[in-house]
Amino acid sequence: MNPMIGIIALLVGGLLFLLPGYSLIVALRPRWSFGFVETLCAAAGLSIAVVPLVLYATTLLGFRMTPWALALLLAIMALFCLSDWWRRFRQWRLQNDKHVDLIHLLLGFVFALTLLARLWTVRGIEFPLWTDSYHHTVIAQLIADEGMIPSSYRPYAPIDRFTYHFGFHTLAAWFHWLGGLPVPRSVVLVGQLVNALVVPTTYLFAYRLLHNRLAALLAALAVGLLSHMPAQFVNWGRYPQLSGQILMAALIPITMEALDPGDQPARRWLLAGIGAAGLYLVHMRVALFYGLFLGLWFLLKLFGAWQKRETKQAKQLVLGALVTAGIALVLVLPWLFRFFQGFGGVMAQEVTAGYQAERYGSYFRWRVQDLVEFGMPLGLLLLAICGAVLGITKKNRNVLLLVAWMLALFAAANTHLIGITPLFSNLVASISLYLPLATLVGYLAAWLAERADRFACRHTSWHRLLRPSATIALVLISLPGVPFTAGLFEPSARFVLPADLEAMEWIEQHVPQDALFHIGTHFWTPILAHGIDAGYWIPYLAHRETTIPVETYATDGTAEYMELVNRRARDLLDATTPEALWQVMRRYNVTHFYIGSRPTNISPEFFLQDPARFRPLYSANGAWIFETVD
């Protein structure tokens, strides 16, 4: 990676992923059990919520954000943060004991290595990978251009409403403003910065549940450097869901702190309510995960208070939950009205209509191997299972809670078995498992470490060597994680290659504005199609229309437009001879076909065998452009 790009990523990332969340914490000053390091971890997650909430508020007020307005806002946030850091520094100077916790130093070490690995993974990658990345880039570009939540997808697609989540996209757009990098490159870098934040937020999550810093550190190590998840997200471009999961990992402990008894609970309720509202804007399905966890935790706490006859605590718990949920609902209410006119309305119709297998194909399938492919590597998975068994044996309530949460997620993902359309798939649930599984790994490892410490206490010389030996072991385990996680990048997932960029320039110069391109197409479900090479990016890079628009056509497009796109795509895919394809293209006024330089099952020989109907216009380094002949 260019060193200057790395410096920009770190500086701008530091601004976006620390100042917004930390300044909100400083403004509200919640009284909680978190120390300074835990507060920094919470701020990293909360920033993912604060950024889209700012865009949401300014859009409601009719104000267009600009780079200068953003710079002023961040300067104000920086003043809040600096004032608190100066206060903390002065208090620290007055302390007699100024030692720094070794666990916190090792956490910083693991985070630094994880950040290095995530950024090294995408060195030289200018465009995000796979299919979802296209509409994420388009949305980020629209936000950067308009300074507001978009109202449509034009000029990139003929879709005149926007009800999709926009948290990650706002972060990418603002990174583009501050760093001066192109939006696609900003999407890549912000995605990897978010990915690295799994270390501090998992640490906070595990620490709040297990009340053990060593367990939390080892959980963070597992997700940062030992597991292929969530590092693997780079190959899918599913950064909005990852952003939601990173925020959720911080928001769950923040909400638990808010609802636990303590002084000035209103400030904590407000902080948790704001965070929950932000999570909904970042990713609606992850907000459901959050709700499931907190619902189970709430019932467990309420049952415990009832058992102990602690009526006052039970009442405060219920009041806190109602107030926190009420704050979140009030904040997102204007967006809910808009949401249910598109994305939300489509989902509501699918649920009320009942499950229809022919509409979804294998989308809701579940496979045992998904637990390894999309959850945790087999070794870590087995350790997590052992941790779960240990915790259940010891009647650890929070371990029971983690197990119940995972079971509830998969139960919700499989309601199609009783005729109810699920709100998320098994895949969506599986790729969030790294958080509870890593926490269980940390629980088991900390328990073993405690046993080792007790054994070493019987031998003074052994006990003296235990901590430095354990520290060296952790460092040695961490270091190979950098090449391991950086090596998870899959070149075959790249759609836009240098040869395609040259072809896009040629299209802009030589192809009429009203051209309609047929591109390589795949149906992800029977009702949702997407592109399979750089042709998918033609509207963004060459400003010409394609037969397959952004994936959100299935939720934000009208029913008539969705039906047209799917029918046209199926008719084009069903044409097995050049003559049949030519006839279908003529019927739908499709004028050109693009073959990207990414290898797919589409061969230029298919078109070259019929020069009377398809004229080759462009060919270079694997990229082809054909025109239909009248």
Summary of the structure (lengths in Angstrom):
residues: 630
radius of gyration: 25.8
end to end distance: 48.2
largest distance: 90.1
contacts: 2212
relative contact order: 0.10
helix: 69%
strand: 5%
